[in-house]
Every structure is written in structure tokens, then in C-alpha cells.
């Protein structure tokens, strides 16, 4: 019960504060966009860069953990495609977006603050590694599917280039990748730079949680409740179950990294899925509903997992 008060309550209470602030209009109509921009382009990239640059390369390239995260996510992604295709009659591009909503956990905006609160800055590595791996593979893969569907006759190389360009523009991917040489060659950051990154990165946790809450103000759960429920179940139940199977029977890793993989897989759908849907103007309301419902469901799922796998 103490873990609920010490970790779950402050994390989800900050999300609620953000929602109430957005709902009341207390901070003005442009506040949500400005706060989200600060987190996305400044605070989280600073945290990702600083941790990656200063962590041992073995922590960043933890291959059993990466294998478990990507392997379980891939099986979940395929299962979500099968459910969308066979049960709801979805075809591209809808089935790609529904599958992304069923597998893309919010490891950046929610996972990193959660790990900072629960385990401390020195143990935020699993959330950072998972964020980069999942964004690169599944957001990149889904964008590739949508590009191929939109322009069937376009050569493969331009499609690959478009996907790589989209990933390079994502600061949550580019920041830790740029920092990798510092970790690989054990190059120590200059003290002023390290302090600057620490100061800016320390704002990532509370600001990201507050931004999540503000983003819920204009979201709806009215569109196709049966589909929303199915993909929320895939995200909150099937995804962590498959990850548990992966870390228990397939990959050998330290207990903390194993329990972290399960916890991260139980996080709700990330808002990036909504951004991709909005850019394509496909499945927008349904993805929005999946994000809202999965976030509410994750309150219980994450709390239960924190009790089952304490630090």
C-alpha cells in the first residue's frame, strides 16, 4: 500500500492536475501546446542525452532487455493487426494505426517520470532504452507501412528515406543516439554542460506528467467503443503478459531490468500514436479514445505491478 502512496499517487495526481488546469483554462489556450513543446524539444531530450552520455555502454546496449521489449512488442503488434483485420474488418492504413495504438507504450512522457519517482535518476535506464527502441522500430515501421500504402508505386529507397528523416527529426530518438559516442568511448561531459543537462532534464518528469493531463481535455471516447476496448485490452493486458513470458522463459537478464520491461509494457498508449493518426487524418477519434481509456486502466495495472515488482 505504501508504494501506491509514494509512487502511483504523485505520478497520477500530477496528470490530474494537468487535466484540471487545461479544463479550467487557468493557464490560457496555448499553454498545453507550449508545455508539450518544452517537454518534447528541451526537457526530455536533455534528460535522454545526459543519461546516455554518462551511462556505461553496457547499460545502454542491454541486448537481452532490448530483445525482450522488441520481441514482445512485435508479437503484440501482430496480434493487434490480426484483431483489427479479422474482427473489425480493418485494412491499411487503419489497421496499422490501431496496431500502433495497441503496442506503443508511453515510455517517454509517463515511463521516464515514473522511473524517476519510483527508482531514482540512476535507475531510469530501462525507460530510456525502451523509449528509443520502440519509437525507432514501431513508429518507424508504421510510418513505412502507411507510406507504402499511400504511394504503392513509389520506389523503396525514397520510402526508407522518408522514414529515416521522420525519425531523425524526433528529438527523443536523435538525442540519445547523438550521445552514444560519449558512452561508448567513456568521454566525460564538461561540468558546466553536465550541470546544464541535469537542470533542464530535472524538469522533464513533472512537466511531462502535467502535459499528459492537459492533453486529455479535448479527447473523446465516443467513437466505436468495442474497438477501443479491444485495443486497450491488448495494450494493458496482452502486452505485459507477453513481456513477462519473454523475460521469464526467453531472455536472461537482471531482475530489475526484467521487472522494468514488464512495467514499461503495461503503460498506456503514447500520444505519438495520435500525432501519426492526425497527420494521416485516419482513425483519429479511435486512437484518442484508446489513449484516454488505456491511461485510466494503467492506473490500476501500474499500481499492481509496482506492488508485485518493488525496487
VOPAGU-2260 file (C-alpha; in pm, 1 decimal, decimal comma):
REM VOPAGU-2260
SITE   aa  ch    i         X         Y         Z
SITE  UNK   A    0       0,0       0,0       0,0
SITE  UNK   A    1     290,2     238,7      69,9
SITE  UNK   A    2     410,6     203,8    -289,3
SITE  UNK   A    3      72,5     335,9    -406,9
SITE  UNK   A    4     109,2     644,5    -190,4
SITE  UNK   A    5     478,3     700,5    -258,4
SITE  UNK   A    6     483,5     640,8    -635,9
SITE  UNK   A    7     145,8     593,9    -803,8
SITE  UNK   A    8     -33,1     876,9    -625,0
SITE  UNK   A    9     212,2    1159,2    -705,6
SITE  UNK   A   10     252,5    1042,4   -1067,4
SITE  UNK   A   11    -118,0    1020,8   -1148,8
SITE  UNK   A   12    -203,0    1320,2    -926,9
SITE  UNK   A   13      22,2    1534,0   -1148,0
SITE  UNK   A   14    -164,0    1408,6   -1454,4
SITE  UNK   A   15    -492,0    1501,9   -1285,2
SITE  UNK   A   16    -355,0    1849,6   -1204,3
SITE  UNK   A   17    -269,6    1899,6   -1568,8
SITE  UNK   A   18    -617,5    1790,7   -1674,9
SITE  UNK   A   19    -786,8    2025,1   -1426,6
SITE  UNK   A   20    -564,0    2314,2   -1534,8
SITE  UNK   A   21    -647,6    2252,7   -1900,0
SITE  UNK   A   22   -1016,0    2201,8   -1831,4
SITE  UNK   A   23   -1044,4    2525,4   -1635,4
SITE  UNK   A   24    -840,8    2727,4   -1885,4
SITE  UNK   A   25    -638,6    2860,0   -1595,4
SITE  UNK   A   26    -312,5    2875,3   -1792,4
SITE  UNK   A   27    -455,8    3005,6   -2119,8
SITE  UNK   A   28    -549,4    2841,4   -2452,9
SITE  UNK   A   29    -191,6    2798,0   -2581,2
SITE  UNK   A   30     -46,1    2659,2   -2257,8
SITE  UNK   A   31     -83,9    2290,1   -2345,1
SITE  UNK   A   32      96,7    2333,2   -2676,2
SITE  UNK   A   33     374,3    2540,6   -2518,2
SITE  UNK   A   34     429,8    2297,6   -2229,5
SITE  UNK   A   35     427,9    1998,3   -2462,5
SITE  UNK   A   36     682,9    2171,0   -2685,9
SITE  UNK   A   37     909,0    2240,9   -2387,8
SITE  UNK   A   38     898,1    1876,9   -2278,4
SITE  UNK   A   39     936,5    1732,7   -2627,9
SITE  UNK   A   40    1211,4    1958,8   -2761,8
SITE  UNK   A   41    1403,9    2055,7   -2447,2
SITE  UNK   A   42    1347,8    1875,9   -2115,8
SITE  UNK   A   43    1318,7    1511,7   -2224,7
SITE  UNK   A   44    1596,8    1531,6   -2488,8
SITE  UNK   A   45    1827,0    1686,1   -2225,8
SITE  UNK   A   46    1749,8    1402,3   -1985,7
SITE  UNK   A   47    1796,2    1139,0   -2257,2
SITE  UNK   A   48    2123,5    1290,3   -2378,5
SITE  UNK   A   49    2268,3    1336,7   -2030,5
SITE  UNK   A   50    2186,5     986,9   -1909,3
SITE  UNK   A   51    2304,5     817,8   -2231,0
SITE  UNK   A   52    2631,0    1011,9   -2240,8
SITE  UNK   A   53    2718,6     936,1   -1878,2
SITE  UNK   A   54    2595,9     575,0   -1852,4
SITE  UNK   A   55    2818,9     274,6   -1928,6
SITE  UNK   A   56    2765,1     142,7   -2279,9
SITE  UNK   A   57    2657,4    -194,9   -2135,2
SITE  UNK   A   58    2360,0     -22,9   -1971,4
SITE  UNK   A   59    2251,3     147,9   -2292,8
SITE  UNK   A   60    2303,6    -157,3   -2515,2
SITE  UNK   A   61    2142,4    -412,4   -2285,7
SITE  UNK   A   62    2062,9    -659,5   -2562,2
SITE  UNK   A   63    1854,0    -909,9   -2359,7
SITE  UNK   A   64    1632,3    -622,3   -2240,5
SITE  UNK   A   65    1605,5    -475,3   -2590,0
SITE  UNK   A   66    1527,2    -820,8   -2728,6
SITE  UNK   A   67    1252,9    -878,4   -2471,7
SITE  UNK   A   68    1096,3    -536,0   -2526,7
SITE  UNK   A   69    1102,0    -555,8   -2906,5
SITE  UNK   A   70    1015,2    -926,4   -2924,7
SITE  UNK   A   71     708,5    -899,2   -2700,4
SITE  UNK   A   72     605,1    -575,6   -2873,0
SITE  UNK   A   73     635,1    -736,9   -3216,2
SITE  UNK   A   74     410,9   -1029,2   -3116,5
SITE  UNK   A   75     164,1    -779,5   -2965,9
SITE  UNK   A   76     174,7    -570,9   -3284,9
SITE  UNK   A   77      99,9    -877,6   -3498,3
SITE  UNK   A   78    -182,8    -979,0   -3263,9
SITE  UNK   A   79    -331,0    -628,2   -3285,5
SITE  UNK   A   80    -315,3    -640,5   -3665,8
SITE  UNK   A   81    -491,5    -979,5   -3660,9
SITE  UNK   A   82    -765,6    -847,0   -3430,3
SITE  UNK   A   83    -817,6    -535,1   -3640,0
SITE  UNK   A   84    -812,2    -725,2   -3969,8
SITE  UNK   A   85   -1023,6   -1027,7   -3875,2
SITE  UNK   A   86   -1253,1    -898,8   -3600,6
SITE  UNK   A   87   -1320,6    -542,3   -3713,9
SITE  UNK   A   88   -1252,6    -569,0   -4087,9
SITE  UNK   A   89    -979,2    -306,6   -4082,2
SITE  UNK   A   90    -741,8    -257,3   -4375,0
SITE  UNK   A   91    -444,2     -30,1   -4428,4
SITE  UNK   A   92    -393,9     239,3   -4317,1
SITE  UNK   A   93    -641,4     189,5   -4029,3
SITE  UNK   A   94    -505,7    -147,3   -3919,4
SITE  UNK   A   95    -153,1      -7,1   -3894,3
SITE  UNK   A   96    -265,7     277,9   -3669,6
SITE  UNK   A   97    -480,3      56,6   -3446,5
SITE  UNK   A   98    -189,2    -186,0   -3406,0
SITE  UNK   A   99      42,6     103,2   -3317,6
SITE  UNK   A  100    -207,8     219,5   -3055,3
SITE  UNK   A  101    -213,2    -133,7   -2914,8
SITE  UNK   A  102     162,1    -164,2   -2871,0
SITE  UNK   A  103     323,7     180,4   -2839,3
SITE  UNK   A  104     361,7     232,9   -2464,2
SITE  UNK   A  105     408,4     582,9   -2324,2
SITE  UNK   A  106     760,7     514,5   -2201,0
SITE  UNK   A  107     875,5     871,3   -2268,3
SITE  UNK   A  108     620,8    1105,7   -2112,1
SITE  UNK   A  109     499,6     860,3   -1844,4
SITE  UNK   A  110     761,9     586,7   -1813,3
SITE  UNK   A  111    1059,5     814,4   -1753,5
SITE  UNK   A  112     883,7    1026,7   -1485,0
SITE  UNK   A  113     753,3     706,2   -1324,6
SITE  UNK   A  114    1103,1     559,1   -1302,6
SITE  UNK   A  115    1244,8     886,1   -1173,0
SITE  UNK   A  116     985,5     883,1    -894,6
SITE  UNK   A  117     994,4     511,7    -814,3
SITE  UNK   A  118    1360,9     421,7    -858,5
SITE  UNK   A  119    1563,9     743,8    -881,9
SITE  UNK   A  120    1763,8     907,0   -1166,0
SITE  UNK   A  121    2034,2     640,1   -1154,4
SITE  UNK   A  122    1781,5     370,0   -1248,9
SITE  UNK   A  123    1595,6     544,3   -1531,4
SITE  UNK   A  124    1793,1     348,9   -1793,9
SITE  UNK   A  125    1525,4      90,4   -1882,8
SITE  UNK   A  126    1270,9     362,7   -1963,8
SITE  UNK   A  127    1519,5     548,0   -2184,1
SITE  UNK   A  128    1634,7     236,5   -2371,3
SITE  UNK   A  129    1274,8     123,4   -2424,7
SITE  UNK   A  130    1171,5     468,9   -2548,7
SITE  UNK   A  131    1436,7     479,7   -2819,8
SITE  UNK   A  132    1391,1     116,1   -2924,5
SITE  UNK   A  133    1011,6     122,7   -2951,0
SITE  UNK   A  134     990,6     461,1   -3124,5
SITE  UNK   A  135    1253,8     360,2   -3380,1
SITE  UNK   A  136    1107,5      18,5   -3465,0
SITE  UNK   A  137     730,8      58,6   -3429,7
SITE  UNK   A  138     670,8     423,9   -3511,3
SITE  UNK   A  139     921,1     392,0   -3794,2
SITE  UNK   A  140     765,4      65,6   -3912,0
SITE  UNK   A  141     411,9     202,8   -3902,4
SITE  UNK   A  142     513,1     515,7   -4094,2
SITE  UNK   A  143     676,6     288,0   -4353,3
SITE  UNK   A  144     354,6      84,4   -4386,1
SITE  UNK   A  145     149,8     400,0   -4432,0
SITE  UNK   A  146     394,8     542,0   -4686,2
SITE  UNK   A  147     387,3     219,8   -4887,2
SITE  UNK   A  148       7,2     213,3   -4877,4
SITE  UNK   A  149     -22,4     578,4   -4979,3
SITE  UNK   A  150     222,0     558,8   -5267,4
SITE  UNK   A  151     225,2     198,8   -5385,2
SITE  UNK   A  152     435,6     275,7   -5690,0
SITE  UNK   A  153     694,5     482,7   -5507,9
SITE  UNK   A  154    1038,1     315,8   -5507,0
SITE  UNK   A  155    1155,0     156,3   -5185,7
SITE  UNK   A  156    1454,2     386,1   -5129,0
SITE  UNK   A  157    1251,7     712,5   -5113,2
SITE  UNK   A  158    1014,5     545,5   -4866,8
SITE  UNK   A  159    1304,5     437,2   -4646,7
SITE  UNK   A  160    1448,2     788,2   -4668,7
SITE  UNK   A  161    1116,4     941,8   -4558,0
SITE  UNK   A  162    1101,7     710,3   -4256,5
SITE  UNK   A  163    1462,4     781,7   -4154,9
SITE  UNK   A  164    1406,4    1156,1   -4196,2
SITE  UNK   A  165    1097,4    1140,8   -3974,8
SITE  UNK   A  166    1290,4     951,4   -3704,8
SITE  UNK   A  167    1588,0    1189,2   -3726,0
SITE  UNK   A  168    1354,2    1482,0   -3657,9
SITE  UNK   A  169    1226,0    1311,8   -3342,6
SITE  UNK   A  170    1437,0    1451,9   -3054,7
SITE  UNK   A  171    1353,1    1153,9   -2832,4
SITE  UNK   A  172    1537,5     934,7   -3082,3
SITE  UNK   A  173    1813,1    1167,6   -3200,8
SITE  UNK   A  174    1925,1    1292,9   -2856,5
SITE  UNK   A  175    2036,5     955,6   -2713,4
SITE  UNK   A  176    2179,9     842,3   -3048,0
SITE  UNK   A  177    2398,3    1155,1   -3064,8
SITE  UNK   A  178    2508,2    1086,9   -2706,0
SITE  UNK   A  179    2608,7     724,1   -2776,8
SITE  UNK   A  180    2973,4     803,1   -2871,2
SITE  UNK   A  181    3025,6     968,1   -2530,2
SITE  UNK   A  182    2910,7     647,9   -2362,2
SITE  UNK   A  183    3098,6     414,9   -2599,6
SITE  UNK   A  184    3432,6     594,3   -2561,2
SITE  UNK   A  185    3372,1     685,4   -2193,8
SITE  UNK   A  186    3414,1    1058,2   -2267,1
SITE  UNK   A  187    3318,8    1262,9   -1963,0
SITE  UNK   A  188    3098,7    1564,1   -2022,2
SITE  UNK   A  189    3234,8    1901,6   -1911,7
SITE  UNK   A  190    3098,7    2003,1   -1573,1
SITE  UNK   A  191    2901,2    2309,3   -1697,3
SITE  UNK   A  192    2736,2    2100,1   -1970,8
SITE  UNK   A  193    2655,6    1818,4   -1728,9
SITE  UNK   A  194    2500,4    2061,5   -1480,4
SITE  UNK   A  195    2301,7    2231,4   -1758,5
SITE  UNK   A  196    2161,9    1895,3   -1874,6
SITE  UNK   A  197    2079,9    1794,8   -1517,1
SITE  UNK   A  198    1899,8    2122,2   -1452,4
SITE  UNK   A  199    1698,2    2109,8   -1774,7
SITE  UNK   A  200    1634,9    1735,7   -1755,8
SITE  UNK   A  201    1506,5    1757,6   -1398,9
SITE  UNK   A  202    1203,4    1945,4   -1532,3
SITE  UNK   A  203    1112,9    1659,3   -1767,1
SITE  UNK   A  204     928,4    1444,1   -1513,0
SITE  UNK   A  205     672,4    1685,7   -1366,9
SITE  UNK   A  206     631,2    1881,5   -1689,2
SITE  UNK   A  207     567,6    1564,7   -1895,0
SITE  UNK   A  208     306,3    1436,4   -1650,0
SITE  UNK   A  209     134,4    1776,6   -1639,5
SITE  UNK   A  210     136,2    1787,0   -2021,2
SITE  UNK   A  211     -28,1    1442,5   -2039,8
SITE  UNK   A  212    -312,7    1568,0   -1822,2
SITE  UNK   A  213    -363,2    1881,5   -2029,9
SITE  UNK   A  214    -373,6    1674,8   -2349,1
SITE  UNK   A  215    -681,2    1484,8   -2225,7
SITE  UNK   A  216    -907,3    1790,6   -2226,2
SITE  UNK   A  217   -1014,0    1764,2   -2590,0
SITE  UNK   A  218   -1000,0    1386,6   -2625,8
SITE  UNK   A  219   -1311,2    1172,1   -2671,4
SITE  UNK   A  220   -1401,1     806,4   -2611,0
SITE  UNK   A  221   -1729,8     801,8   -2800,7
SITE  UNK   A  222   -1612,5     650,8   -3129,7
SITE  UNK   A  223   -1651,1     271,2   -3167,9
SITE  UNK   A  224   -1629,9     165,2   -2801,7
SITE  UNK   A  225   -1589,9    -204,7   -2890,0
SITE  UNK   A  226   -1274,9    -134,2   -3090,6
SITE  UNK   A  227   -1138,2      96,3   -2823,7
SITE  UNK   A  228   -1197,0    -169,7   -2558,2
SITE  UNK   A  229   -1030,2    -442,0   -2765,4
SITE  UNK   A  230    -711,4    -246,2   -2827,7
SITE  UNK   A  231    -694,6    -120,1   -2468,8
SITE  UNK   A  232    -709,7    -484,7   -2355,8
SITE  UNK   A  233    -426,7    -567,7   -2595,4
SITE  UNK   A  234    -218,5    -279,7   -2463,7
SITE  UNK   A  235    -278,4    -316,2   -2088,8
SITE  UNK   A  236    -320,7    -695,2   -2059,2
SITE  UNK   A  237    -168,1    -882,1   -2354,7
SITE  UNK   A  238     142,4    -666,1   -2397,8
SITE  UNK   A  239     275,9    -702,6   -2040,0
SITE  UNK   A  240     179,0   -1072,6   -2036,8
SITE  UNK   A  241     387,9   -1140,0   -2347,3
SITE  UNK   A  242     673,1    -936,8   -2199,0
SITE  UNK   A  243     656,7   -1146,4   -1881,2
SITE  UNK   A  244     684,8   -1460,7   -2094,8
SITE  UNK   A  245     983,7   -1311,1   -2278,0
SITE  UNK   A  246    1178,9   -1212,7   -1965,0
SITE  UNK   A  247    1090,6   -1535,4   -1782,3
SITE  UNK   A  248    1142,8   -1801,7   -2048,8
SITE  UNK   A  249    1337,8   -1647,6   -2337,2
SITE  UNK   A  250    1583,8   -1379,3   -2223,4
SITE  UNK   A  251    1818,1   -1385,9   -1926,2
SITE  UNK   A  252    1868,6   -1050,8   -1752,0
SITE  UNK   A  253    1898,1    -888,7   -1411,2
SITE  UNK   A  254    1575,3    -893,3   -1205,2
SITE  UNK   A  255    1541,3    -513,7   -1206,9
SITE  UNK   A  256    1561,1    -497,1   -1586,6
SITE  UNK   A  257    1319,4    -789,2   -1620,2
SITE  UNK   A  258    1056,6    -631,6   -1393,0
SITE  UNK   A  259    1115,8    -295,7   -1563,5
SITE  UNK   A  260    1035,3    -447,2   -1902,3
SITE  UNK   A  261     701,2    -577,0   -1771,4
SITE  UNK   A  262     618,3    -246,6   -1603,2
SITE  UNK   A  263     700,0     -44,0   -1914,5
SITE  UNK   A  264     485,8    -272,1   -2129,2
SITE  UNK   A  265     185,9    -206,3   -1903,1
SITE  UNK   A  266     199,4     168,7   -1964,7
SITE  UNK   A  267     -81,3     327,1   -2170,7
SITE  UNK   A  268     -70,7     419,8   -2536,9
SITE  UNK   A  269     156,1     714,6   -2610,6
SITE  UNK   A  270      28,4    1037,4   -2762,1
SITE  UNK   A  271     266,3     993,4   -3057,4
SITE  UNK   A  272      15,7     740,4   -3196,5
SITE  UNK   A  273    -243,0    1019,6   -3201,9
SITE  UNK   A  274       3,8    1252,1   -3375,6
SITE  UNK   A  275      63,6     995,0   -3652,5
SITE  UNK   A  276    -312,3     936,4   -3689,8
SITE  UNK   A  277    -379,5    1310,4   -3703,7
SITE  UNK   A  278    -111,5    1365,1   -3968,6
SITE  UNK   A  279    -272,1    1097,4   -4185,6
SITE  UNK   A  280    -630,0    1200,1   -4090,2
SITE  UNK   A  281    -712,2     833,4   -4027,9
SITE  UNK   A  282    -859,1     664,8   -3716,2
SITE  UNK   A  283    -809,8     985,3   -3517,2
SITE  UNK   A  284   -1105,2     962,2   -3275,2
SITE  UNK   A  285   -1046,5     593,4   -3203,4
SITE  UNK   A  286    -677,5     643,1   -3125,7
SITE  UNK   A  287    -769,3     933,9   -2899,3
SITE  UNK   A  288   -1015,9     709,9   -2714,1
SITE  UNK   A  289    -757,5     430,9   -2678,1
SITE  UNK   A  290    -512,2     677,4   -2521,9
SITE  UNK   A  291    -766,9     803,6   -2266,8
SITE  UNK   A  292    -907,0     463,9   -2164,5
SITE  UNK   A  293    -566,4     292,6   -2153,8
SITE  UNK   A  294    -432,4     571,5   -1931,9
SITE  UNK   A  295    -717,0     524,3   -1684,7
SITE  UNK   A  296    -670,5     145,2   -1692,4
SITE  UNK   A  297    -295,7     180,3   -1642,2
SITE  UNK   A  298    -351,2     345,8   -1303,8
SITE  UNK   A  299    -457,2       5,3   -1172,1
SITE  UNK   A  300    -218,6    -202,0   -1383,0
SITE  UNK   A  301      90,5       2,1   -1295,4
SITE  UNK   A  302      -1,0      16,7    -927,4
SITE  UNK   A  303     -42,0    -362,6    -916,8
SITE  UNK   A  304     290,4    -418,7   -1092,4
SITE  UNK   A  305     473,4    -178,4    -861,6
SITE  UNK   A  306     347,8    -384,5    -567,7
SITE  UNK   A  307     441,3    -712,3    -740,3
SITE  UNK   A  308     786,5    -590,7    -853,2
SITE  UNK   A  309     915,6    -336,0    -599,5
SITE  UNK   A  310    1261,8    -187,0    -643,0
